Amino acid sequence: MKIVAMIRQVLMASAVAVAPAYAQTLAIVNGTVIDGTGSAPLTKGVVLIDDGRITAVGSKRDIAIPSGAELIDAKGKYVIPGLMDANLHLAINVDTDLLIKYEGRYHEAIQESAQITLKVGLTSVFDTWGPRAPLVKARDEINSGEVIGSRIFLAGNIIGYDGPFSPDFLGGIPKPYITNAFANRINEIWQQGVGRELMWLGPEDVAEKVSEYAAKEVDFLKYGATGHVDHFFIAFSPRVQNAIVDTGHTSGKTVQAHTTSIESYYMAVEAGVDIITHCDDSGPNTPLPKDYIKRMVDRGIACSVTATGDAQMAAMEEASHPLMPRKTASRENISAMIEAGATLLLATDATVKSPEMLADYAHLIINVDPEGSLGESHFSALVGFEDLGMAPMDILKSATSNIAKAYKVDDMLGTLEPGKMADMVILDKNPLKSARNYRAIHRVIKDGKVVDIDALPDGSTGGA
């Protein structure tokens, strides 16, 4: 929060602090352009940008550079689309002390998180659970240019879940030590009329509630097919899941399901969701049946996963980590999905970890290619895909064009093509040679402007 306040003061004084004053036309020249479509890399490529949009992509011999254009020489470097994360959480972690300390300022914490993600090449992020109104405020201020940060798309609450101080989340544990008034006030910021009470209702009434929620400036919808603490618990009947999905689609939203068991996965596929979040999670030891995976692929449903790499698995095994059985099944599922040609989306489920939380859960934290940490975990997940045998070009697409298509924003994002928003990352090393090369960030460009990444926080102090 201290960092966001400082950056906000500078930004309000002058846009120069975010990006130097460039000419309207920007030309990136001499680099190897990997456009995210799956096409072969273009050597000595040119990307032309005008007024925040890509106007041309091609070889240096075929594209005339307008006089007066600002040049960026990317010789020896690699130009890729801006990276994305299909599933993360920008709000402060649901620790009781942080929820109390920053009440009324959650949007500032969200903006600081969006600065952490932008610094590491994530130009667009999809927040799949968080406080709706603060997320909307943070999103709109970033979109207006008032604050720098990754472009935010948000779901707000997970339909069917209550707030932080509820049985659905660990934040419910310390409730006896705070007032009911505070717990209810904070819970409502998250719940927004689509909490646990929906599980009492039939399809028609649930559809009405979901329709009302979809009108509240959210970008997409997510519902809990299973419980968040009791992962084996089926939350909604097939009829109600169908009603949620149909209502979301009627409202013009993509709909995703949070699944954590074999049966919940099957039910989500049958309901016709656009994305299954945690689709690799089938519980401990038992992988998904391959015919279930085929049904998902045949129906064009995208799959949001956090891939765990070999090094982290070895560290977890050495530590006798309690999640080893689930991670083992997850890796088997992801391998089967790669083989089946599933549309996989890079996801981290990450958030900023406060120092207090890190101390409380130190016994569960693996520091080798760590998962769940904002600004770090997407690098680990990319390596995880590589270790599981995903082709290098498909790894890139998992963090760019696949996500844009799944969320139906591929008309403006996800690839380096004329007409699309000028979001891209320039790397010092070839990402198609090694997934670890995604760390070699030279520059980040968002909306056609070079981001001053040195001025942004890195999350190493736990953020807010």
N, C-alpha and C positions, 0 to 999 in steps of 0.2 A: 504493500500500500504506500509505503514511503517512496518507492521508486516511481509508482504511477503518478503521485502528486507532483514530483519534480518534473517528470516528462510532460505532464499536462500543462504546467506553467510555461514551459518552453514552447510547446505547441501552440498555445493560445497567443504567445507573443509573435511567432513567425512560423510559417510552414517550412521555412528553410531548415529547421531542425529535423524535420521528417525526411525530406529529400531536397537536395540542392535544386535551384531553379533551372530546370531543363527547358530547352526549346520544345515546342509541341511535338516535333518529330524526333524520335530516338532511333538510332540504328545500331544493332548489335552485329558485329562483323567478324569474320575469320574463325568463328568457333564451329565445333561439331554440334549440329542441331539434332536433338532426339525429340521428335515432336509429340510423342505419347500416343500416336495412332497405331503403332506397331510397324510403321514403315522403317526402312533401313536408315541409319544415321546419315545426315547430310554433312559432309566435310566442307570446310570453307563456306559455311552457310551465313545467311543474312536474315535477321528478323527486324522488320520495320514496324515501328510503333508510332501512332499518331493519336493524340488526345485520349490516351489510356487504352486504345484498342490496337490489336495487331492488324496491320494493313497488308503485309506481304511476308512470305517465308520462302526462301529459295537459295540457289547458289549465287555466289558473288558475281559471276559472269552474267547472270540473267536479271539481276535487280539493280536498277539505277538508284543510287543514294541521292535523295534530294539535297540541293545546296542548302546550307544552314542547319542541317540535321546534327544533332549531338551524337557523337560516335563513342561506342564502347568496343574496344578491341578485345575480342575473346579468343585470340590465337592460343592454341594449346589447351583450351578449356571446352567445357561441355554445357550446352544450353538445354534445359529440360523444362517442362511445364511446372508451375508452382505445385508443390506437394500438398496433399490433403490427408486428413485423418477422419475416418468415417464414424468414429465413436469415441468421444472424450467428454470431459466435464470441466468447464472453465471456472465454475464458482469455487469459492473456498471450500475446503474439505468440511464435511459435516461434523467437525469437532465442536462440542458444546461451547468451549471458551471462545473460539473464533466466531461462531454464530452470534454470540452475545456481543463481543467486542466490535464487530463490524456491521451490526444491524443498521440498516438504512444506507449502507455504502457497499452493498454486495456488487453493484455494477462496476465499481472501481476495481475490485478484486478480479472480476471477470475480464476487464480491460487489461489489467496487468498480465493475466494469464495469456490473453491473446497477443500480447507483446512478446512473451516468452516463446510462444509457438511460431510467431512470424520470424523471430530471430533465427530459427533453425529451419527455415524454408517452407513451413506450412502456411501457405498464403490463404487457404480456406480450411475451416474446420467445422465439423458437424457435432454440436453439443446435444447429446441424446438424453440428458436428464439434468435439470437444474431449475432455479427459481425463474419463472417465466418473465415477470415484469423487469427485473434487473438485467436479464439477458437481452430483452428487447431494447432496453435503454442503451446497453453497451453496444449492441449491434448497430443501432441507428446512429450513434455518435461516431462509430468507426466508419460507417458508410458515408456519413456526411463530411468526413475528413477532419472533424474536430479532434479526434483521437486516432493515433496510429495503432494498428493491430491486424491480426488475421481477420479475414472476412468470416463472419459468423452466420451459420444457419442453425436454427434451434428448434427443439421439440418442446421445451419446458418440462412438464411432468411426464412421467411414464404412466399411461392410463392404467388405472387399477392399483396404483401404489399411493400410500400416504406419505407425509413429509418426513424430514430428518428425525423428528422425535416421535417415532412410531415403530411398531414391530417390524416394519419393512426395512429399517436401516439401523445400523449400530448406534446411531445417535439417540435411539430410544432408550438406551441403557441408563444414562444419568438423569432421566426425567424426574425422579423423586427429589433431585437436588435443585430443581428450578421450578418456577411457578407454572401452574397450568396455563395461565394467561399468556406467558411468553411462549410456551411450547405450542399452543394453539395458533398464536399469531405467526410464528415461523412456519409451522406446518402448512398453513393456508397459503403462504407465498408460493409453496411448491404445488399443493394439491389442486387448487383452481377448479374445484367441482368435479374432478375426475379421479378421485382417490378410491379407497377400498370400498366405499359405499356402493360403487357400481357392481360389485360382486353379488349384491342382493337383488339386482334388477334383471328383467328379461331383455331380450334383444331390442325391442322397440324403444324402451326407456333408455337403454345404454346408447342407442343410436342418437337419440335426442341430445343427451349430455355430450357426446362426442362431437356432434354437429355444432353445439354452442361453443365448445372448447376450440374447435378448428377455426373459428372466426376470431380468435384472440391473438392475431398477429404472430402465430407460430408458423414455421416454414415447413414442417412435416410432423407426422404423428408416430408415436411409439407406444405400444401397449405391452404389459407384462403377461406373457403366456404362462409363466411360472412365477413362483414367489421369489423375492430377492434374498431372503435369509434361508427359508426352506426351499431349496432349489428344486426339489422333487415335487413340489406342490403345484398342481394344475389350477390356474387362476380363473380361466373363463371356459365355458362350454364351447363346442364347435359353433353352435348357433350364434352365440354372442360374438365370438371372434369374427365370424362372417359379417355380422352387423357392423363391427368396428371397421373392418377393412372396406366394406362397401360404402359406409358413410364417409370415411376418409377420402376415398377416391371420388365420390360425388362432390366433396368439398375442394377438390383439386389438389390434394396432398398425397405425397407418397406415404406409405404406411409400413412400419417395420415392427417385428415382434421380438421381444426378449425371451429367448428360450434357453433352458439349461438341462434338458432331459430329452431322451429319445422320443417319447410320445408328444411332448410339447413341440418338438421340431416337426414331426409329422403333421400335427394339427395346424401349425402355421403355414406349411406348404399347401395344405388343403384349403386354407382360408384365402389363399391368393395374395399374400403379402408381397411387397416389392423387395424387401430386405429382411433377412433373418440375422439378428444381432446375437453374437456368441453361438453361432450355428455349429461351431466345432465342439461346444461343451455338451457332452452327452452323459455327464456324470462320471464317477470313478470306474475305471477299468473296462467298461463296455463301450466299444465304438459304435457309431451309427451303422445300420444295415446299408449296404451299398445300393440296394434298390431304392432306399429313401433318398440317397444323394442323387441318384439318377432322376427321380421325380422332380427334385428341386432344379436340376440342370435343364430338364426338358421343359419346365414351365418358365424358364428365364428369370428365376429368383436369384438375386445377388446375396452373397454370404459375407458377413462382416466378422473377421476373425483377428485374434492376436496370436501371431505365430511365435512360438518359443524356440530359440536356437539351441544348438548342441552344447555350447559352453554353459548356458544357464541351466540346462537340464543336468549337466554333470555337477554343477554347483549345488543344485537342489537335491540331487541324490546324495551327495556328500553330507549335506546338512540334514538329511532325513526329513525333508520339507513335507508338511501334511498335504500339499497340493500335487505331489508327484503322481498319484494314480490318475487324477483328472487331467493333468498335463500330458501324461502318456497317451491317454485316449484321445485328447485334443489333437496331438501331433499325428496320430494314426488317421483321424478324420480329415485333417487338412491335406495329408498326403493323398488320401483317396479322392478328395475333391479336386486336387491338382490333376490327378490322373483322369478324372471324369470330365475335365474341362469346365469346371464351375467358375462363375464370375466371382472372384475373391476380392474383398475390399480390405485394405490395410486399416486396422483399428487398434487402439491402445487401451481404451477404457481409463485413460490417464487423468490425473488431476494434480494440482500442486499439493505436495505433502508438507504440512506444517512441521516445524521442529518438534512440537509436542507429540504429534502423531508418529513421527519417525522414532521418537524415544519409546513410545508405548508399544510399537509393533516391531521393534528392532530385531526380535527373534525370528520374524517371518520375512525379513527383507534380504533379498539376494542382490548383491552389488555387481554381479557379472552380467553384462547386457541386461540391465534391469527393466522390468515391466512396470507400468502404472505411474511412471514419473513424467510429468509434463515437460516437454522440451527434450526428452531423452528417449522415450520408449519407442517412438516411430523408427528410430535408427535400429533399435534392437529387433523390432518386428520385421523390418526389411531383411536383416540378416537371418532371422528365423525362416522366412520364406526361402531364402537361398539354401539354407541347410536342409530344408525339406524337398529340395529338388525343383523348385519353380524356375522356369526359364527367365533369364535376365530381363528381357523386354516385358514379360508378364509381371515381373516384380514392379517395374516402373509403372505399368498400367494399373496395378493394384492400388497405387497411391495417387493416381491422377485420373485418367479417362474412365476407368471402371467406376470410381466413386461418383464422378460427374454424371455418368449415364444412369447409375442406380438411383440417384437423387433427382434425376431429370433436370439437371442444370447444364447439360452438355452443350446446349446452344450457346453458352457464354464462357464455359470453363472446361478445364481438363486436358486440352491439347493446344499446341502452338499452331493455330490455323487462322487465316484472315477472318476478321470480324469478331474474334473472341477477345475477351479481356486480357490485357497484357500482364499476366501473372507468370513469372518464371524464376528459375534458380540457375545461376551459373556456377558450375562446379570446377574445381581444379583437377579432378581425377575422373576417369571414365566409370560411370555407375554400372555399365554393362559388363565390366571386368570383375567388379566385386561390389557387393551390396554395402560394404563398409565405406565405399567411396562417396556415399551420399552425405557423409559427414564433412567432406571437403568443400564446404560452401565458400565461394568467392564473393558472390553478390546475390542479393534477393531483390527482385523487382515485383512490385504490386501496383496494379492500375497504371502501368507505364512509368512509374517513378522508382528510382533506386532507393531502397530503404537503408537508412543509417543503422545497420545492425549493431554497431558498437555502442550505440546509445540505449539499446534495449536491455531489459533484465534477462538473466539466464536461468532463474529459478533455483540457483544453487543455495540460496539462503532460505528456501522454503516459501518464497513468494510473500504473500500477505502475512 
